[in-house]
Every structure is written in C-alpha cells, then in structure tokens.
Amino acid sequence: MNPGLAAWKVKPDDFPGKGTPAEKLAFLVNYAVLAPSKYNSQPWLFEICGGSLDLICDRNPAFQVTDPACRESIVSCGAALMNLRMAAEYFGYATIIEYFPWTGNDNLLARIRLNAARTNGAEHNGFGWKAPERGRFPSANQPEYEPSQDELFLAMTRRSTVRHAFWPGTPPETVLVACCNAAARNGAWLQIIKDGPTQEAIADLVARGDRERLADTGYRRELAAWIHSARAGCKVGLQGSVYGLEGPLDLLTPGFSLLLQKVNLGRLIAARDRERARRAPVLFILGTAEDTPRAWLAAGQALESVLLLATAAGLRASCLSQPASVNHLRKELLQTIQGAGFPQIMVRVGYGDPTRHTPRRPAPEVSI
C-alpha cells in the first residue's frame, strides 16, 4: 500500500481531549491534509505557535506557468482550513481565525486558535457559524438538505475525486440549495448549471482551455512533473489512473509523462474533458465578489464545505476548472452564466462509483 494512503486512516478516538491547545491543534492537522488541491500538490504547511496554529502557503516554484499568482494554491489552502474548522467543531471547539495576520508576509494565510465555547444555539448550524443570506440557486426558497454534524465530519474521510463518468440522474434540488447556501456562508457564490445550451457552451470553454494550455510547452512540463506511477509510492501528485492508466497499465505512466512533455495532446484531452463537462448531471461554478488572496482563501473554504455536503448526500465530484484558469476564458465563462464577480473553480457533480483516495503527506510532514 502507498504510505501516503495511511493519512486517510485517522482515528477520531485519538483526539487528545485532555491535551494542551497545541496538541489538539496538531491533531486537527490530520484532517486538514485530506483536502483536495491542484494536482494533489498539497501546498500547505502548519506551524504551532504557543496555543495557536499558523496556516502557511508553500509557494511551489513548479507552478510558475500553471499558477503564477498562487491563486489556486491559496484556494487549496482554504479547503484545508475548512477541514480543520469542521474537525474542531466535531470535537466541541469553535475556531477563532485571524486572516493574514502579519503584514508583509503573504504566505501566512491564517492564525487559528480554539475556543471551547460554541456559538449561540440560535445561530449554530451544521457548519459552525452564522448563515447570512441564501445562495444564488433559483429555487433557494425551497427546503434544503441538512446533514448532521457527524455526517459532515465523516465526509472528510469519505470524499474522493471521481474521474470517470457519472451515473444518470440529477441531484435533488434540496441538496443543490444546501450547496449554494454553504458557499454563501463562506463569502462565495455558487452558480449551478444543468440546462443544455449553457452546459454545451461551458463544455466548449473547457475544451478551449485544454487546447490553449497544452499548446504551451512550459505548462506541459509542469503538469508532467506531477504525474507519477502508483508503484512509485509518491505522497504528492497525480497517479496515472487520472489518464486511464489503471492496474497493469500503470506501468505506462512514466512513458505517458514523458510523452506529455514532448507532444501536444491538447486535442485528445480537450475532447475527453468536453464530454465530461457536457454529460455531467450538474456543473458547480464557484466564485467570489473580489479577486484577492483573501477572496481565494474564502473560495477554498466554500469549495470544501460544498464538497463535504455533497459527499454526505452521496454525491461525487471532480474539478474541471480550465475556464477559470485562463484569464480571457474566465471572462467568457462569467458572461456565459450571466454572473458578476470572479469565477474561481468549477466542478462536475453527480452520482457515481466510489474511487480510491489519492495519497497525502501525513500531518508530521507538513508541520514545521
């Protein structure tokens, strides 16, 4: 077994309930590292400072082409922060968070402390904070799906990224409403797309994004560097199964990685991703009113809250963020959905078979 899969076996019973704040925060990092990230790069570091925990963005030089502003890395760190918050809530603690606490250090994203006092019952909900106005889904006046705190907590170790096709069937609107409201509670908006013409237009943007990015040799070089054989035992990066190299075919992964660097496979990958977007039961487009590091961190927290809620409801998801990663396509995406603000990420959502987890660096390896 890949040693990176051991991180998914974290046991709630090991929580140091009688330990110090530092020991409790260190344990919660075990859940933070289960968050999704670009190329499974896991761009987060954690540092205990007395009774607080610092979340640090590890700005990887390998993203000079694919993520030069570090936007997607900060979104990933926001997802890790949401997992930590959800785990703290499960163990009976509210979190006190100071965002960007040190002027001049853009890598220090948040400082977290634990507070045993929960929020007032009238304001408390499954996510542990007060819910403002509802989201942007047209049917937002309908009842919404309300998973229990235990279900959301368990969803952290159940969530996985699905690469294959989804089963037929559209998620119920009660779940879609809940996803919109979960995003809104975290300072983001969620647009849900499930009508044919709009979805076709977005699928075309996905394909264009693939073709344009893969035409860049620098982009292909960076992407290929993150693709590894499952047999390599790497704790970061993508396995060959992402590109259909599963089982015995995993032996071809090193060759595929080299081919990707040398040859523009944009047309083939674009055709595959276009079909994934076009045939998805629904597309979730998550965005923010601003396009700043603080907004990116909020988008990551909103994304993970939506993914956990969807997982609790039995749904699967995978990222298709090509239109949000290419600036001019990002503008076209916003026009296509007739929205306002800045799209940050797009995922396809539906029912499907469970998939294997991707490896993770365990908490001690991301703690400094």
C-alpha positions as CSV (number, residue, x, y, z in Angstrom):
1,M,0.0,0.0,0.0
2,N,1.2,3.5,-0.8
3,P,2.4,5.0,2.5
4,G,0.5,8.2,1.6
5,L,-2.8,6.4,2.0
6,A,-2.3,6.0,5.7
7,A,-3.3,9.6,6.2
8,W,-6.9,8.7,5.4
9,K,-7.0,6.3,8.4
10,V,-7.0,9.0,11.1
11,K,-9.0,7.9,14.1
12,P,-11.3,10.3,16.0
13,D,-10.7,8.3,19.2
14,D,-7.1,9.5,19.1
15,F,-8.1,13.1,19.7
16,P,-6.2,14.4,22.8
17,G,-9.2,15.7,24.7
18,K,-7.2,16.3,27.8
19,G,-4.2,17.6,26.0
20,T,-2.9,21.2,25.5
21,P,-4.3,23.5,22.9
22,A,-1.2,22.9,20.9
23,E,-1.6,19.1,21.0
24,K,-5.3,19.5,19.9
25,L,-4.4,21.8,17.0
26,A,-1.6,19.4,15.9
27,F,-4.1,16.5,15.8
28,L,-6.6,18.6,13.8
29,V,-4.0,18.9,11.1
30,N,-4.6,15.2,10.3
31,Y,-8.0,16.3,8.9
32,A,-6.7,19.4,7.2
33,V,-4.3,17.4,5.0
34,L,-7.2,15.5,3.5
35,A,-8.4,18.5,1.5
36,P,-8.2,18.5,-2.3
37,S,-5.6,20.5,-4.1
38,K,-4.3,21.4,-7.6
39,Y,-2.5,18.4,-9.0
40,N,-2.7,17.0,-5.5
41,S,0.2,19.3,-4.7
42,Q,-0.8,19.8,-1.1
43,P,0.6,23.4,-0.9
44,W,0.1,23.8,2.9
45,L,2.4,24.0,5.9
46,F,1.4,24.3,9.6
47,E,3.3,25.8,12.5
48,I,2.3,25.6,16.1
49,C,2.9,29.0,17.8
50,G,2.1,28.6,21.5
51,G,-1.7,28.0,21.7
52,S,-2.3,28.9,18.0
53,L,-1.7,27.3,14.6
54,D,-0.4,29.1,11.6
55,L,-1.5,28.1,8.1
56,I,1.2,28.8,5.6
57,C,1.0,28.6,1.8
58,D,4.0,26.7,0.4
59,R,4.6,28.6,-2.8
60,N,5.9,25.9,-5.1
61,P,8.2,27.1,-7.9
62,A,6.9,24.3,-10.0
63,F,3.8,26.4,-10.7
64,Q,5.5,29.4,-12.4
65,V,3.4,28.7,-15.6
66,T,0.3,27.0,-14.3
67,D,-0.4,29.2,-11.2
68,P,2.0,32.2,-11.2
69,A,-0.2,34.3,-8.8
70,C,-0.6,31.4,-6.4
71,R,-4.4,31.7,-6.7
72,E,-5.1,28.0,-7.0
73,S,-2.7,27.1,-4.2
74,I,-4.4,29.6,-1.8
75,V,-7.8,28.1,-2.8
76,S,-6.4,24.7,-1.9
77,C,-5.1,26.0,1.5
78,G,-8.6,27.4,2.1
79,A,-10.0,23.9,1.6
80,A,-7.5,22.6,4.2
81,L,-8.6,25.3,6.6
82,M,-12.2,24.3,6.2
83,N,-11.4,20.7,7.1
84,L,-9.6,21.9,10.2
85,R,-12.6,24.0,11.2
86,M,-15.1,21.2,10.6
87,A,-13.0,18.8,12.7
88,A,-12.6,21.3,15.5
89,E,-16.4,21.7,15.5
90,Y,-16.9,18.0,15.7
91,F,-14.7,17.7,18.8
92,G,-16.5,20.6,20.5
93,Y,-14.4,23.6,19.7
94,A,-15.2,26.8,17.8
95,T,-12.3,28.3,15.9
96,I,-11.1,31.9,16.2
97,I,-9.3,32.8,13.0
98,E,-7.2,35.8,12.2
99,Y,-6.7,36.1,8.4
100,F,-3.4,37.4,7.0
101,P,-2.2,38.3,10.5
102,W,1.3,39.5,9.5
103,T,1.5,42.4,7.1
104,G,4.3,41.8,4.6
105,N,4.1,38.0,4.8
106,D,1.7,36.9,2.1
107,N,2.5,33.3,2.8
108,L,1.0,33.3,6.3
109,L,-2.7,32.9,5.4
110,A,-4.3,32.4,8.8
111,R,-3.7,32.0,12.5
112,I,-6.1,29.6,14.2
113,R,-7.0,29.3,17.9
114,L,-9.5,27.0,19.6
115,N,-12.4,28.3,21.8
116,A,-14.3,25.7,23.8
117,A,-17.4,28.0,23.9
118,R,-19.7,27.1,21.0
119,T,-21.7,29.7,19.1
120,N,-25.2,30.6,20.4
121,G,-27.7,27.8,19.6
122,A,-29.9,30.1,17.6
123,E,-27.0,30.9,15.3
124,H,-25.5,27.5,15.2
125,N,-25.8,25.3,12.1
126,G,-24.0,22.2,10.8
127,F,-21.0,24.2,9.7
128,G,-20.5,26.0,13.0
129,W,-21.1,29.6,12.1
130,K,-24.0,32.0,11.4
131,A,-25.6,31.7,8.0
132,P,-26.2,35.0,6.1
133,E,-28.4,35.4,3.1
134,R,-29.2,32.4,0.8
135,G,-27.2,31.5,-2.3
136,R,-27.8,32.1,-5.9
137,F,-29.7,28.9,-6.9
138,P,-33.0,29.9,-8.5
139,S,-35.0,27.6,-6.2
140,A,-33.4,28.9,-3.0
141,N,-36.8,29.3,-1.3
142,Q,-37.2,25.5,-1.2
143,P,-36.2,23.4,1.9
144,E,-32.6,22.4,1.9
145,Y,-30.8,19.2,2.8
146,E,-29.4,19.4,6.3
147,P,-26.8,16.7,7.1
148,S,-25.9,16.2,10.7
149,Q,-22.6,17.3,12.1
150,D,-21.4,13.7,12.3
151,E,-22.3,13.1,8.6
152,L,-20.2,16.1,7.6
153,F,-17.3,15.1,9.7
154,L,-17.3,11.6,8.3
155,A,-17.5,13.0,4.8
156,M,-13.9,14.3,5.2
157,T,-12.5,10.7,5.1
158,R,-15.1,9.6,2.5
159,R,-14.6,12.4,0.0
160,S,-12.6,11.5,-3.2
161,T,-12.2,12.9,-6.7
162,V,-14.1,10.9,-9.4
163,R,-12.5,10.9,-12.9
164,H,-15.0,8.5,-14.6
165,A,-18.4,9.2,-16.0
166,F,-21.3,9.7,-13.6
167,W,-24.5,7.6,-13.4
168,P,-27.7,9.0,-14.9
169,G,-29.7,11.1,-12.5
170,T,-29.7,14.7,-11.3
171,P,-29.1,15.6,-7.6
172,P,-32.2,16.7,-5.8
173,E,-32.8,20.4,-5.6
174,T,-32.8,20.3,-1.8
175,V,-29.1,19.3,-1.9
176,L,-28.3,21.9,-4.6
177,V,-29.9,24.6,-2.4
178,A,-27.9,23.5,0.5
179,C,-24.7,23.6,-1.5
180,C,-25.4,27.2,-2.6
181,N,-26.1,28.3,1.0
182,A,-22.9,26.6,2.2
183,A,-20.9,28.6,-0.3
184,A,-22.7,31.8,0.7
185,R,-21.9,31.2,4.4
186,N,-18.2,31.4,3.5
187,G,-18.3,34.5,1.4
188,A,-18.6,32.9,-2.1
189,W,-21.3,32.4,-4.6
190,L,-22.3,29.1,-6.3
191,Q,-23.9,29.0,-9.7
192,I,-25.5,25.7,-10.6
193,I,-25.7,24.8,-14.3
194,K,-27.9,22.0,-15.6
195,D,-29.5,23.4,-18.7
196,G,-28.3,22.0,-22.1
197,P,-27.3,25.1,-24.1
198,T,-25.4,26.7,-21.2
199,Q,-23.7,23.5,-20.4
200,E,-22.7,23.0,-24.0
201,A,-21.2,26.5,-24.1
202,I,-19.2,25.8,-20.9
203,A,-18.0,22.5,-22.3
204,D,-16.6,24.3,-25.3
205,L,-14.7,26.7,-22.9
206,V,-13.3,23.6,-21.1
207,A,-12.0,22.2,-24.4
208,R,-10.6,25.6,-25.4
209,G,-8.8,25.8,-22.1
210,D,-7.2,22.4,-22.5
211,R,-6.1,23.2,-26.1
212,E,-4.6,26.6,-25.2
213,R,-2.8,25.4,-22.0
214,L,-1.4,22.2,-23.5
215,A,-0.1,24.1,-26.5
216,D,2.4,25.7,-24.0
217,T,5.5,23.6,-23.5
218,G,6.1,25.1,-20.1
219,Y,2.6,24.2,-19.0
220,R,3.1,20.6,-20.2
221,R,6.4,20.3,-18.5
222,E,4.9,21.5,-15.1
223,L,1.9,19.2,-15.5
224,A,4.0,16.1,-16.4
225,A,6.2,16.7,-13.3
226,W,3.2,15.9,-11.1
227,I,2.2,12.6,-12.8
228,H,3.6,9.5,-11.1
229,S,3.1,5.8,-11.3
230,A,1.1,4.4,-8.4
231,R,4.0,2.0,-7.8
232,A,6.4,4.9,-7.1
233,G,4.8,5.4,-3.7
234,C,4.7,9.2,-4.0
235,K,2.7,11.1,-1.4
236,V,2.0,14.1,-3.7
237,G,1.0,14.4,-7.4
238,L,-1.4,12.7,-9.7
239,Q,-1.4,9.0,-10.5
240,G,-1.6,7.5,-14.0
241,S,-5.2,6.5,-13.3
242,V,-6.2,10.1,-13.9
243,Y,-5.5,9.5,-17.5
244,G,-6.9,6.0,-17.6
245,L,-3.6,4.2,-16.8
246,E,-5.0,1.8,-14.1
247,G,-4.0,-1.6,-13.0
248,P,-1.3,-3.2,-15.3
249,L,-1.5,0.0,-17.5
250,D,0.1,1.9,-14.6
251,L,3.4,0.6,-15.9
252,L,3.0,3.0,-18.8
253,T,2.7,6.1,-16.6
254,P,6.4,7.2,-16.8
255,G,6.2,6.9,-20.6
256,F,3.0,8.9,-20.7
257,S,4.5,11.6,-18.5
258,L,7.4,11.9,-20.9
259,L,5.1,11.9,-23.9
260,L,3.0,14.7,-22.4
261,Q,6.1,16.9,-22.1
262,K,7.2,16.3,-25.7
263,V,3.9,16.1,-27.6
264,N,0.9,18.4,-27.6
265,L,-2.0,16.1,-26.6
266,G,-4.4,19.1,-26.3
267,R,-6.9,17.8,-28.8
268,L,-7.3,14.4,-27.2
269,I,-7.5,15.7,-23.7
270,A,-9.8,18.5,-24.7
271,A,-12.2,16.1,-26.4
272,R,-12.3,14.0,-23.2
273,D,-12.9,16.9,-20.9
274,R,-15.5,18.5,-23.1
275,E,-17.6,15.3,-22.9
276,R,-17.1,15.2,-19.2
277,A,-18.5,18.7,-18.8
278,R,-21.2,18.2,-21.4
279,R,-22.5,15.0,-19.8
280,A,-22.2,16.0,-16.2
281,P,-25.5,15.9,-14.3
282,V,-24.7,19.4,-13.0
283,L,-21.8,21.8,-13.0
284,F,-20.9,23.9,-10.0
285,I,-19.2,27.2,-10.7
286,L,-17.9,28.8,-7.5
287,G,-16.8,32.4,-7.4
288,T,-16.2,35.5,-5.3
289,A,-17.0,39.2,-5.5
290,E,-13.3,40.1,-5.4
291,D,-10.2,38.5,-6.8
292,T,-7.7,38.9,-3.9
293,P,-5.8,36.4,-1.8
294,R,-8.4,36.8,1.0
295,A,-11.2,36.0,-1.6
296,W,-9.2,33.0,-2.8
297,L,-8.9,31.7,0.7
298,A,-12.6,32.2,1.2
299,A,-13.3,30.3,-2.1
300,G,-11.3,27.3,-0.8
301,Q,-13.3,27.2,2.4
302,A,-16.5,27.5,0.4
303,L,-15.5,24.8,-2.0
304,E,-14.7,22.3,0.7
305,S,-17.9,23.0,2.6
306,V,-19.8,22.3,-0.6
307,L,-17.8,19.1,-1.4
308,L,-18.4,17.8,2.1
309,L,-22.1,18.5,2.0
310,A,-22.3,16.8,-1.5
311,T,-20.3,13.8,-0.2
312,A,-22.7,13.5,2.8
313,A,-25.6,13.4,0.3
314,G,-24.0,10.5,-1.6
315,L,-22.6,12.6,-4.5
316,R,-19.2,12.6,-6.2
317,A,-17.3,15.4,-7.8
318,S,-14.3,16.3,-9.8
319,C,-12.6,19.5,-10.9
320,L,-12.9,21.0,-14.4
321,S,-11.5,24.4,-13.9
322,Q,-9.9,25.1,-17.2
323,P,-12.2,28.1,-17.9
324,A,-11.4,29.6,-14.5
325,S,-7.7,29.2,-15.0
326,V,-7.3,31.1,-18.3
327,N,-7.9,34.8,-17.9
328,H,-9.8,35.5,-21.1
329,L,-11.9,32.3,-20.8
330,R,-12.7,33.3,-17.2
331,K,-14.4,36.4,-18.6
332,E,-16.2,34.4,-21.2
333,L,-17.4,31.9,-18.5
334,L,-18.8,34.8,-16.4
335,Q,-20.6,36.1,-19.5
336,T,-22.0,32.7,-20.3
337,I,-23.5,32.2,-16.8
338,Q,-24.6,35.9,-16.8
339,G,-22.9,36.4,-13.4
340,A,-20.9,39.0,-11.6
341,G,-17.6,38.7,-9.9
342,F,-14.8,36.3,-10.4
343,P,-15.2,32.5,-11.1
344,Q,-12.6,30.7,-9.1
345,I,-13.3,27.0,-9.7
346,M,-15.7,24.7,-11.5
347,V,-16.6,21.1,-10.6
348,R,-18.8,18.5,-12.1
349,V,-21.1,16.7,-9.7
350,G,-23.3,13.6,-9.8
351,Y,-23.8,10.1,-8.6
352,G,-21.1,7.5,-9.3
353,D,-18.9,4.7,-8.2
354,P,-16.5,5.4,-5.3
355,T,-12.9,5.8,-6.2
356,R,-9.6,5.2,-4.4
357,H,-8.2,8.0,-2.4
358,T,-5.1,9.9,-3.6
359,P,-2.0,9.8,-1.3
360,R,-1.4,12.5,1.3
361,R,1.6,13.7,3.2
362,P,0.8,13.0,6.9
363,A,0.5,15.8,9.4
364,P,4.1,15.5,10.7
365,E,5.5,16.0,7.2
366,V,3.6,19.3,6.7
367,S,4.3,20.7,10.2
368,I,7.2,22.9,10.8
